[in-house]
């Protein structure tokens, strides 16, 4: 059985910076309130939806990852695209990326696991490489949240958190045992699905009903989050899935060289860091700059940590995520 390793990383975020003070002009909030609850100082939002989208951001991140992997676009055997905010209800963003990059005919798969989407997508790619079916898999996480948020006081508890952006990784087959992805661990608990959800539009409330209602005040058309409940479950599941990955590979917390948690809330990351007694140089956070970019948050953070020299060859790197579904996941890698 083969090993898979990350051979290239890339990220892209829109140029448009939206500060907490900018949001305070749209809703009853302020910089201190947002930072105290989330740790976020600013985020990026798409400015022109005719120019940028979830798929186009994914394409830009993918081009960088492919170049850094030292391969050509025609070496890509499989595309896995993770997002909760696709450009269209269907088709998915994966085929848009294949077309935009002019990649030869290849399979494209979309993963809809929200905040844990990138780790789920990484796990899918890892399995296909390990079995020998594919050699180079392009994995993308990208989100356009700003196009669907409620920028009024009613929606402030959700809208101040999320930002737009994309991250990408190329997974490549490796013959070196013990290098690359060591294991991935995936979980879900559907009984809490509506605690973090967007109910409509959907096939249960489809276009005729939306047009008939024409009700801009219907909260079903905006994301809902039971914040305290999500927080409590997140800190529990983060801890469990990190320890599961370490145990699977005979590792201890002290063996972690870099933990990259999904950037959901800085307070969650700080809670996990304190619980595991990890020093600041062993946990990477960038939510302060970008907000929560859902499926894009881990690949953006992973790319930045690598670019800044915080991840070196041989390091034990742990990725962990928790989000809507509820779903949660981890990946343990030897860089």
VENFEN-V727912 format. One record per helix or strand. SS is the DSSP state (H for helix, E for strand). FROM is the first residue (numbers start at 1). TO is the last residue. Records with the same first field share a line. If there is no record, write none. Layout:
SS=FROM-TO, FROM-TO
This chain:
E=3-12, 17-19, 42-44, 78-82, 107-111, 136-143, 162-162, 165-174, 180-188, 196-197, 202-202, 205-205, 224-225, 258-261, 283-283, 292-292, 316-323, 327-334
H=20-24, 31-38, 54-69, 73-75, 93-100, 114-130, 146-148, 153-159, 190-195, 207-213, 219-221, 227-248, 253-255, 266-276, 280-282, 287-290, 294-307
